[in-house]
Structure formats: C-alpha cells, structure tokens
Amino acid sequence: MASRRFFVGGNWKMNGNKGSLGELIATLNNASLHEQTDVVCAAPSIYLDFARSSLDPRIAVAAQNCYKVAQGAFTGEISPAMIKDCGADWVVLGHSERRHVFGESDELIGQKVAHALQSGLGVIACIGEKLEERESGTTEEVVCAQTQVIAENVMDWEKVVLAYEPVWAIGTGRTATPEQAQEVHEKLRAWIRANISDEVADSLRIIYGGSVTGVTCRELASQDDVDGFLVGGASLKPEFVDIINARA
C-alpha cells in the first residue's frame, strides 16, 4: 500500500455548467491537497477545454468516455486524439452507466482501452457487479471476467488505474463496507498476480467507487488494497477535498 500513490478521481457525469463548475474549480484550486495524492477530474466532453484551462495544474483532467478509433463517421463520439487536443490526459472507460444504460459490451470496452492507451491517454478502467450478482455470490467471477477483457487489451499497466465500482452502490447512498471493498480488491490483486505478474499486482492502483463521501472515505482509505476512489456525486461538492485528503 505504501508504495502506491493514492489516486482520487472525480466523475462529474452529466452535471454542471460553466457557472457551477467554475465555483467547484475555484474551491479545488484554493484547497490544500495532499501532495502524495494524484487527483483527476472527469468533465463532460463539452467542458474538457474549460476544465483544463481553469483547473490548477496539480489536478489532471479526464474525459468520461471515448471511442475505439481515431476518427470517422461516428456521430456524437469523441476520440482519444480529441481528448488530448483539449489538454486532458485521462479517460474513464467501462463505467457501469456505459455498460448498463448504454449497453456497452466487455469487448467494446476492451477495444476502447486498447486504443486509448495506444493514443497515450491514461485509463481509469471500471468494473463491478450488479446487486443480483452480489446476492447470488458471483461477485468475484463477474469482476475477474471483466478484468480479464481489460487485461487482454493492456500493453502498459503504468497508465492504467482499475476502479472497482459495485453497481448496487452507485448513486444509491449504499456504500460497500470497508471490509467488503477490501475483500474484492484483495481478490482482484490476487487475480492480477496469478494472471499477469507480481510486479503489476504490486504496483497497480485499485480504487473504489460507489457513493463515497467525506464521512466514509477515511475508513475505506485505511484498507490495504484500496488505493483511492472514483467519486460521483460528492465530487461536485466541497467535501471532495476531504475525500482527496483521506490519507492525509
């Protein structure tokens, strides 16, 4: 745990405008942020340039999605090249809302991961089980299968952060207990050790997402295999600073 830098991503989703996001950005720019924590804000694509030009350089910017090719007749999509042209360095891929609201398959997510990495972006790759999968006892099977497809498309693990987001805890107010989060993260790291390498298992940051708040963040952050957070609603509030500083 000590050798892996803490990583906190804020996923703004389809929220905000220049006024409200400008206020949030001012709060972040003026905050005292832990120097040993990497911070990334995932802005709506239309505000990527605004976010990059307004945020302090200490804070990186991510897109919330991208397509699997560089250009073409794909109305409404954006490419990694466009994301980089706006000054952003990261992209969130495989989020449960992309999987379960927009119907993205494991295969498509894997293709996106491969192209984003080849294009030089860092990737926050999301995995997670639905409530019925947890209740049926298949959490480990589901998340490891999703990780397998991602792993098949990764050549350089240094630019990947794996985000475990139990679908039943996203936007519901329900949070996995620290013990539940640690259990899944530990199993994921063991899978990576067995299927990729000891080096990647030791260095890969596995972060937790699912209704993380300023109240729940510190105990979650104390778990050995929880290396940070991907934060939804709370990333739009001043408490996001407390979450960033959960290890301070």
C-alpha positions as YAML, in Angstrom:
chain: A
units: angstrom
residues:
- id: 1
  name: MET
  ca: [0.00, 0.00, 0.00]
- id: 2
  name: ALA
  ca: [2.72, 2.46, 0.97]
- id: 3
  name: SER
  ca: [4.46, 2.25, -2.43]
- id: 4
  name: ARG
  ca: [1.30, 3.02, -4.42]
- id: 5
  name: ARG
  ca: [0.37, 6.70, -4.71]
- id: 6
  name: PHE
  ca: [-3.18, 7.41, -3.65]
- id: 7
  name: PHE
  ca: [-5.44, 8.25, -6.61]
- id: 8
  name: VAL
  ca: [-8.74, 10.14, -6.43]
- id: 9
  name: GLY
  ca: [-10.91, 10.73, -9.47]
- id: 10
  name: GLY
  ca: [-13.98, 12.95, -9.54]
- id: 11
  name: ASN
  ca: [-16.57, 11.89, -12.12]
- id: 12
  name: TRP
  ca: [-18.78, 14.91, -12.76]
- id: 13
  name: LYS
  ca: [-21.01, 12.85, -15.09]
- id: 14
  name: MET
  ca: [-23.66, 14.91, -16.98]
- id: 15
  name: ASN
  ca: [-23.78, 17.68, -14.41]
- id: 16
  name: GLY
  ca: [-22.94, 21.34, -14.11]
- id: 17
  name: ASN
  ca: [-22.44, 24.39, -16.30]
- id: 18
  name: LYS
  ca: [-19.64, 26.91, -16.55]
- id: 19
  name: GLY
  ca: [-21.02, 28.77, -13.55]
- id: 20
  name: SER
  ca: [-21.36, 25.88, -11.12]
- id: 21
  name: LEU
  ca: [-18.28, 24.05, -12.35]
- id: 22
  name: GLY
  ca: [-16.32, 27.29, -12.15]
- id: 23
  name: GLU
  ca: [-17.25, 27.57, -8.47]
- id: 24
  name: LEU
  ca: [-16.18, 23.97, -7.88]
- id: 25
  name: ILE
  ca: [-12.91, 24.53, -9.72]
- id: 26
  name: ALA
  ca: [-12.19, 27.63, -7.61]
- id: 27
  name: THR
  ca: [-12.74, 25.58, -4.45]
- id: 28
  name: LEU
  ca: [-10.32, 22.91, -5.64]
- id: 29
  name: ASN
  ca: [-7.72, 25.41, -6.82]
- id: 30
  name: ASN
  ca: [-7.70, 27.14, -3.44]
- id: 31
  name: ALA
  ca: [-7.71, 23.95, -1.36]
- id: 32
  name: SER
  ca: [-4.77, 22.36, 0.38]
- id: 33
  name: LEU
  ca: [-4.47, 19.00, -1.38]
- id: 34
  name: HIS
  ca: [-2.31, 16.14, -0.15]
- id: 35
  name: GLU
  ca: [0.91, 16.18, -2.17]
- id: 36
  name: GLN
  ca: [1.11, 12.37, -2.33]
- id: 37
  name: THR
  ca: [-2.34, 12.03, -3.93]
- id: 38
  name: ASP
  ca: [-2.97, 12.10, -7.69]
- id: 39
  name: VAL
  ca: [-6.20, 13.97, -8.46]
- id: 40
  name: VAL
  ca: [-8.15, 13.73, -11.72]
- id: 41
  name: CYS
  ca: [-11.47, 15.39, -12.60]
- id: 42
  name: ALA
  ca: [-13.60, 13.82, -15.34]
- id: 43
  name: ALA
  ca: [-15.52, 16.62, -17.01]
- id: 44
  name: PRO
  ca: [-18.34, 16.38, -19.56]
- id: 45
  name: SER
  ca: [-16.73, 16.35, -23.01]
- id: 46
  name: ILE
  ca: [-18.10, 19.76, -23.91]
- id: 47
  name: TYR
  ca: [-16.29, 21.24, -20.88]
- id: 48
  name: LEU
  ca: [-12.94, 19.46, -21.22]
- id: 49
  name: ASP
  ca: [-11.16, 22.55, -22.53]
- id: 50
  name: PHE
  ca: [-12.83, 24.74, -19.90]
- id: 51
  name: ALA
  ca: [-11.79, 22.37, -17.11]
- id: 52
  name: ARG
  ca: [-8.19, 22.10, -18.32]
- id: 53
  name: SER
  ca: [-7.77, 25.83, -18.77]
- id: 54
  name: SER
  ca: [-9.34, 26.61, -15.36]
- id: 55
  name: LEU
  ca: [-8.06, 23.89, -13.03]
- id: 56
  name: ASP
  ca: [-4.77, 24.17, -11.19]
- id: 57
  name: PRO
  ca: [-2.03, 22.12, -12.92]
- id: 58
  name: ARG
  ca: [-1.91, 19.92, -9.80]
- id: 59
  name: ILE
  ca: [-5.22, 18.44, -10.95]
- id: 60
  name: ALA
  ca: [-5.39, 16.34, -14.11]
- id: 61
  name: VAL
  ca: [-8.41, 16.20, -16.40]
- id: 62
  name: ALA
  ca: [-10.16, 13.14, -17.81]
- id: 63
  name: ALA
  ca: [-12.86, 12.53, -20.37]
- id: 64
  name: GLN
  ca: [-15.74, 10.33, -19.28]
- id: 65
  name: ASN
  ca: [-15.67, 8.16, -22.39]
- id: 66
  name: CYS
  ca: [-14.14, 7.85, -25.85]
- id: 67
  name: TYR
  ca: [-14.48, 5.73, -28.95]
- id: 68
  name: LYS
  ca: [-12.24, 2.91, -30.18]
- id: 69
  name: VAL
  ca: [-10.84, 4.65, -33.28]
- id: 70
  name: ALA
  ca: [-9.13, 7.95, -34.04]
- id: 71
  name: GLN
  ca: [-11.69, 9.49, -36.40]
- id: 72
  name: GLY
  ca: [-14.58, 8.75, -38.71]
- id: 73
  name: ALA
  ca: [-18.33, 8.84, -39.20]
- id: 74
  name: PHE
  ca: [-19.30, 8.24, -35.56]
- id: 75
  name: THR
  ca: [-21.76, 10.99, -34.72]
- id: 76
  name: GLY
  ca: [-21.63, 12.14, -31.12]
- id: 77
  name: GLU
  ca: [-18.44, 10.27, -30.22]
- id: 78
  name: ILE
  ca: [-15.05, 11.69, -29.27]
- id: 79
  name: SER
  ca: [-11.62, 10.19, -29.85]
- id: 80
  name: PRO
  ca: [-8.54, 9.98, -27.63]
- id: 81
  name: ALA
  ca: [-6.83, 12.37, -30.06]
- id: 82
  name: MET
  ca: [-9.55, 14.96, -29.46]
- id: 83
  name: ILE
  ca: [-9.29, 14.47, -25.71]
- id: 84
  name: LYS
  ca: [-5.54, 15.04, -25.83]
- id: 85
  name: ASP
  ca: [-6.06, 18.09, -28.06]
- id: 86
  name: CYS
  ca: [-8.11, 19.62, -25.23]
- id: 87
  name: GLY
  ca: [-5.21, 19.06, -22.83]
- id: 88
  name: ALA
  ca: [-6.70, 16.12, -20.93]
- id: 89
  name: ASP
  ca: [-4.53, 13.13, -20.03]
- id: 90
  name: TRP
  ca: [-7.04, 10.52, -18.85]
- id: 91
  name: VAL
  ca: [-10.27, 8.80, -19.83]
- id: 92
  name: VAL
  ca: [-12.81, 6.81, -17.81]
- id: 93
  name: LEU
  ca: [-13.85, 3.62, -19.61]
- id: 94
  name: GLY
  ca: [-16.27, 0.82, -18.76]
- id: 95
  name: HIS
  ca: [-18.27, 2.77, -16.18]
- id: 96
  name: SER
  ca: [-21.39, 0.88, -15.12]
- id: 97
  name: GLU
  ca: [-23.58, 3.55, -16.70]
- id: 98
  name: ARG
  ca: [-21.86, 2.93, -20.04]
- id: 99
  name: ARG
  ca: [-22.28, -0.83, -19.57]
- id: 100
  name: HIS
  ca: [-25.84, -0.96, -18.27]
- id: 101
  name: VAL
  ca: [-27.53, 2.23, -19.52]
- id: 102
  name: PHE
  ca: [-25.87, 2.44, -22.95]
- id: 103
  name: GLY
  ca: [-25.29, -1.28, -23.48]
- id: 104
  name: GLU
  ca: [-21.53, -1.31, -24.00]
- id: 105
  name: SER
  ca: [-20.12, -4.83, -24.11]
- id: 106
  name: ASP
  ca: [-16.94, -6.10, -22.47]
- id: 107
  name: GLU
  ca: [-15.50, -6.47, -25.97]
- id: 108
  name: LEU
  ca: [-16.16, -2.84, -26.93]
- id: 109
  name: ILE
  ca: [-14.76, -1.60, -23.63]
- id: 110
  name: GLY
  ca: [-11.63, -3.65, -24.22]
- id: 111
  name: GLN
  ca: [-11.23, -2.14, -27.70]
- id: 112
  name: LYS
  ca: [-11.61, 1.35, -26.26]
- id: 113
  name: VAL
  ca: [-9.00, 0.61, -23.59]
- id: 114
  name: ALA
  ca: [-6.53, -0.59, -26.22]
- id: 115
  name: HIS
  ca: [-6.95, 2.45, -28.47]
- id: 116
  name: ALA
  ca: [-6.88, 4.96, -25.60]
- id: 117
  name: LEU
  ca: [-3.63, 3.51, -24.28]
- id: 118
  name: GLN
  ca: [-2.10, 3.37, -27.77]
- id: 119
  name: SER
  ca: [-3.01, 7.05, -28.12]
- id: 120
  name: GLY
  ca: [-1.17, 7.99, -24.94]
- id: 121
  name: LEU
  ca: [-4.07, 8.50, -22.54]
- id: 122
  name: GLY
  ca: [-4.15, 7.11, -19.04]
- id: 123
  name: VAL
  ca: [-7.17, 4.86, -18.49]
- id: 124
  name: ILE
  ca: [-9.41, 4.57, -15.45]
- id: 125
  name: ALA
  ca: [-10.97, 1.19, -16.24]
- id: 126
  name: CYS
  ca: [-14.18, 0.42, -14.33]
- id: 127
  name: ILE
  ca: [-15.53, -2.96, -13.30]
- id: 128
  name: GLY
  ca: [-18.27, -4.02, -10.88]
- id: 129
  name: GLU
  ca: [-21.14, -6.37, -10.17]
- id: 130
  name: LYS
  ca: [-24.88, -5.75, -10.07]
- id: 131
  name: LEU
  ca: [-26.95, -6.35, -6.93]
- id: 132
  name: GLU
  ca: [-28.32, -9.69, -8.13]
- id: 133
  name: GLU
  ca: [-24.79, -10.87, -8.90]
- id: 134
  name: ARG
  ca: [-23.60, -10.00, -5.41]
- id: 135
  name: GLU
  ca: [-26.62, -11.67, -3.83]
- id: 136
  name: SER
  ca: [-26.04, -14.81, -5.90]
- id: 137
  name: GLY
  ca: [-22.41, -14.99, -4.77]
- id: 138
  name: THR
  ca: [-20.84, -14.37, -8.19]
- id: 139
  name: THR
  ca: [-19.07, -11.06, -7.44]
- id: 140
  name: GLU
  ca: [-15.56, -12.49, -7.86]
- id: 141
  name: GLU
  ca: [-16.48, -14.31, -11.07]
- id: 142
  name: VAL
  ca: [-18.04, -11.18, -12.59]
- id: 143
  name: VAL
  ca: [-15.30, -8.69, -11.73]
- id: 144
  name: CYS
  ca: [-12.47, -11.03, -12.71]
- id: 145
  name: ALA
  ca: [-14.13, -11.74, -16.07]
- id: 146
  name: GLN
  ca: [-14.43, -8.00, -16.71]
- id: 147
  name: THR
  ca: [-10.80, -7.52, -15.65]
- id: 148
  name: GLN
  ca: [-9.71, -10.31, -18.00]
- id: 149
  name: VAL
  ca: [-11.09, -8.48, -21.04]
- id: 150
  name: ILE
  ca: [-9.39, -5.26, -19.96]
- id: 151
  name: ALA
  ca: [-6.10, -7.07, -19.33]
- id: 152
  name: GLU
  ca: [-6.15, -8.58, -22.83]
- id: 153
  name: ASN
  ca: [-6.02, -5.02, -24.20]
- id: 154
  name: VAL
  ca: [-3.31, -3.54, -21.96]
- id: 155
  name: MET
  ca: [0.31, -3.36, -23.04]
- id: 156
  name: ASP
  ca: [1.49, -0.80, -20.45]
- id: 157
  name: TRP
  ca: [-0.03, -1.15, -16.98]
- id: 158
  name: GLU
  ca: [1.70, 2.01, -15.74]
- id: 159
  name: LYS
  ca: [-1.02, 4.08, -17.43]
- id: 160
  name: VAL
  ca: [-3.95, 2.08, -16.01]
- id: 161
  name: VAL
  ca: [-5.96, 2.52, -12.82]
- id: 162
  name: LEU
  ca: [-8.55, -0.16, -12.06]
- id: 163
  name: ALA
  ca: [-11.77, 1.13, -10.47]
- id: 164
  name: TYR
  ca: [-13.98, -1.35, -8.62]
- id: 165
  name: GLU
  ca: [-17.48, 0.10, -8.57]
- id: 166
  name: PRO
  ca: [-20.23, -2.19, -7.27]
- id: 167
  name: VAL
  ca: [-23.24, -1.19, -9.35]
- id: 168
  name: TRP
  ca: [-25.57, -1.56, -6.37]
- id: 169
  name: ALA
  ca: [-23.64, 1.18, -4.55]
- id: 170
  name: ILE
  ca: [-23.51, 3.82, -7.30]
- id: 171
  name: GLY
  ca: [-25.82, 6.74, -6.72]
- id: 172
  name: THR
  ca: [-27.86, 4.75, -4.21]
- id: 173
  name: GLY
  ca: [-26.39, 6.04, -0.98]
- id: 174
  name: ARG
  ca: [-25.35, 2.46, -0.22]
- id: 175
  name: THR
  ca: [-21.62, 2.01, 0.23]
- id: 176
  name: ALA
  ca: [-19.72, -1.22, 0.44]
- id: 177
  name: THR
  ca: [-18.32, -1.61, 3.92]
- id: 178
  name: PRO
  ca: [-14.56, -1.18, 4.18]
- id: 179
  name: GLU
  ca: [-14.34, -4.94, 4.69]
- id: 180
  name: GLN
  ca: [-16.41, -5.65, 1.56]
- id: 181
  name: ALA
  ca: [-14.32, -3.28, -0.53]
- id: 182
  name: GLN
  ca: [-11.06, -4.72, 0.78]
- id: 183
  name: GLU
  ca: [-12.23, -8.29, 0.12]
- id: 184
  name: VAL
  ca: [-12.92, -7.60, -3.57]
- id: 185
  name: HIS
  ca: [-9.78, -5.50, -4.04]
- id: 186
  name: GLU
  ca: [-7.69, -8.24, -2.46]
- id: 187
  name: LYS
  ca: [-9.20, -10.86, -4.78]
- id: 188
  name: LEU
  ca: [-8.60, -8.63, -7.79]
- id: 189
  name: ARG
  ca: [-4.97, -8.15, -6.84]
- id: 190
  name: ALA
  ca: [-4.59, -11.90, -6.38]
- id: 191
  name: TRP
  ca: [-6.08, -12.48, -9.84]
- id: 192
  name: ILE
  ca: [-3.65, -9.98, -11.35]
- id: 193
  name: ARG
  ca: [-0.75, -11.67, -9.55]
- id: 194
  name: ALA
  ca: [-1.78, -15.08, -10.88]
- id: 195
  name: ASN
  ca: [-2.63, -13.99, -14.43]
- id: 196
  name: ILE
  ca: [-0.32, -11.05, -15.19]
- id: 197
  name: SER
  ca: [2.66, -10.65, -12.87]
- id: 198
  name: ASP
  ca: [3.80, -9.93, -9.32]
- id: 199
  name: GLU
  ca: [5.14, -6.56, -10.48]
- id: 200
  name: VAL
  ca: [1.80, -5.40, -11.88]
- id: 201
  name: ALA
  ca: [-0.08, -6.77, -8.86]
- id: 202
  name: ASP
  ca: [2.15, -4.79, -6.51]
- id: 203
  name: SER
  ca: [2.07, -1.53, -8.49]
- id: 204
  name: LEU
  ca: [-1.44, -1.36, -9.98]
- id: 205
  name: ARG
  ca: [-3.73, 1.06, -8.18]
- id: 206
  name: ILE
  ca: [-7.15, -0.42, -7.50]
- id: 207
  name: ILE
  ca: [-9.57, 2.30, -6.43]
- id: 208
  name: TYR
  ca: [-13.10, 2.10, -5.05]
- id: 209
  name: GLY
  ca: [-16.19, 3.86, -6.32]
- id: 210
  name: GLY
  ca: [-19.73, 3.76, -5.02]
- id: 211
  name: SER
  ca: [-21.33, 6.58, -3.02]
- id: 212
  name: VAL
  ca: [-18.02, 7.57, -1.40]
- id: 213
  name: THR
  ca: [-18.45, 10.59, 0.89]
- id: 214
  name: GLY
  ca: [-16.39, 12.73, 3.18]
- id: 215
  name: VAL
  ca: [-17.74, 10.62, 6.05]
- id: 216
  name: THR
  ca: [-16.94, 7.16, 4.63]
- id: 217
  name: CYS
  ca: [-13.67, 7.91, 2.86]
- id: 218
  name: ARG
  ca: [-11.15, 7.64, 5.70]
- id: 219
  name: GLU
  ca: [-12.05, 4.16, 6.84]
- id: 220
  name: LEU
  ca: [-12.19, 2.93, 3.25]
- id: 221
  name: ALA
  ca: [-8.80, 4.53, 2.56]
- id: 222
  name: SER
  ca: [-7.28, 2.67, 5.51]
- id: 223
  name: GLN
  ca: [-7.74, -0.71, 3.81]
- id: 224
  name: ASP
  ca: [-4.53, -2.29, 2.48]
- id: 225
  name: ASP
  ca: [-5.72, -2.79, -1.09]
- id: 226
  name: VAL
  ca: [-7.85, 0.34, -1.51]
- id: 227
  name: ASP
  ca: [-5.61, 2.80, -3.34]
- id: 228
  name: GLY
  ca: [-8.08, 5.65, -3.80]
- id: 229
  name: PHE
  ca: [-11.54, 6.48, -5.08]
- id: 230
  name: LEU
  ca: [-13.62, 7.26, -8.12]
- id: 231
  name: VAL
  ca: [-16.19, 9.67, -6.76]
- id: 232
  name: GLY
  ca: [-19.53, 10.59, -8.31]
- id: 233
  name: GLY
  ca: [-21.96, 12.98, -6.64]
- id: 234
  name: ALA
  ca: [-19.61, 14.02, -3.85]
- id: 235
  name: SER
  ca: [-17.03, 15.21, -6.41]
- id: 236
  name: LEU
  ca: [-19.36, 18.11, -7.18]
- id: 237
  name: LYS
  ca: [-19.37, 19.26, -3.55]
- id: 238
  name: PRO
  ca: [-16.76, 20.90, -1.27]
- id: 239
  name: GLU
  ca: [-16.42, 17.57, 0.60]
- id: 240
  name: PHE
  ca: [-14.46, 16.29, -2.41]
- id: 241
  name: VAL
  ca: [-11.46, 18.00, -0.82]
- id: 242
  name: ASP
  ca: [-11.89, 15.82, 2.28]
- id: 243
  name: ILE
  ca: [-12.01, 12.72, 0.10]
- id: 244
  name: ILE
  ca: [-8.84, 13.75, -1.73]
- id: 245
  name: ASN
  ca: [-7.17, 14.16, 1.66]
- id: 246
  name: ALA
  ca: [-8.48, 10.88, 3.09]
- id: 247
  name: ARG
  ca: [-4.91, 9.64, 3.60]
- id: 248
  name: ALA
  ca: [-3.59, 12.94, 4.95]
...
